[in-house]
């Protein structure tokens, strides 16, 4: 019985793994302007025109460190600003990234 339960848990583990990206218009996680979440990798995703180049703080989480977020300054995911595998919480962006995020990708 224990073997069956362990096998079942291993089979559904990838389905439980998740990621989430929250971008905020103000430092200190205030005024959420973007939220995305998922259970698998995601190709280049451009922020909407009203959201682009406005993020000043962010939350990124990746259950079990299975996913990596890569932030870009261009909508075509070519000019990388930073990346993280695992949780990444920035109450205030660096000068390089502040008001400069235009797109992102999620890798696994």
N, C-alpha and C positions, 0 to 999 in steps of 0.2 A: 504494500500500500504506500509506503514512504517513497519508493522508487517512482511510482506513478505520479504522486503529487510533485515530487522534485522535477520530473520530466515535464509535467504540465506547466510548472512555474517557469522553467527555462524556455519553453516554447512561446509563452506570452510575454516574456520580459521585454523583447524589442517593441511590442505594442504599447507597453506602459511607459517607456522612455519618452521624454518630452522636452521641448525647449520653449522659451518665451522671450520676446524682446519688447521692452517698454521704452519709449523715448519721451522725454519731457521738455517742454518749452522753457522751463526755468530751473535754476540750480535747486538742489535739495529735493528732487523728485516731485516737482509741482507742475501742474497744468499738463497732463498727459496729452500728447499729440499723435502718438502712434503705438499700436499694439499688434503684435503678430505672435502666433504660436503654432506648433506643429509636432508631428511625431516622426518626421523624416527630413532628409536634406531638402534644401530649397535653392533653386538657381538664383541668378541675379534678380533682385527685386528693387526697383526704383521707388523711392518715396514719392508720394503725391506732391504736386507743385506747391500746395499750401503747407506741406510739412517739411519739405526739403530745406536744408541749411538753417534749421531752426532749433535743433536739439542742443540743450545745454546740460542735461543729465540723463542717465539711463540705468535700467536694470536689465541684465541678461541672466537667464538661468538655463542650465542644461542638466537634466537629471542624469546622474551617474557620469557626468563628463563625456557623454556619448556624442555631443554635437559641438561644433565650433561656429561662432559668429565672426564674420569678417565685414568690417565697415569700410565704405568707400566714399571718396569726395566727388565722384562722378556718377552719373546715372547708369553708365555702362559697366560698372564694377572694374575699373581699370586703375584708379589711383587709391591705393590702400591707405587707410588711416590707422587701423589697428585690428587685432583679432584676439579671441579668447576661447579656450576650451574649458568648460566649467563655468561656474558663476562669476559674474563681473558686474560690480555695482559702482557706478560713478556718480556721486552727488554733485560733482562739477567736472565738466569735460576739460581736457587739456586745451591749450591755445590752438593746437593743430586741429583738433576735432570739433571744438565748440562752434556751433552754427555752420558746420561744414559737411555734415553727413547727407549724402544724396542717395545712397543705395547700400544694400547688404546682401550677403550670401550666407547660407547655412550649410556647413559641411559635416559629414560624419566619418 
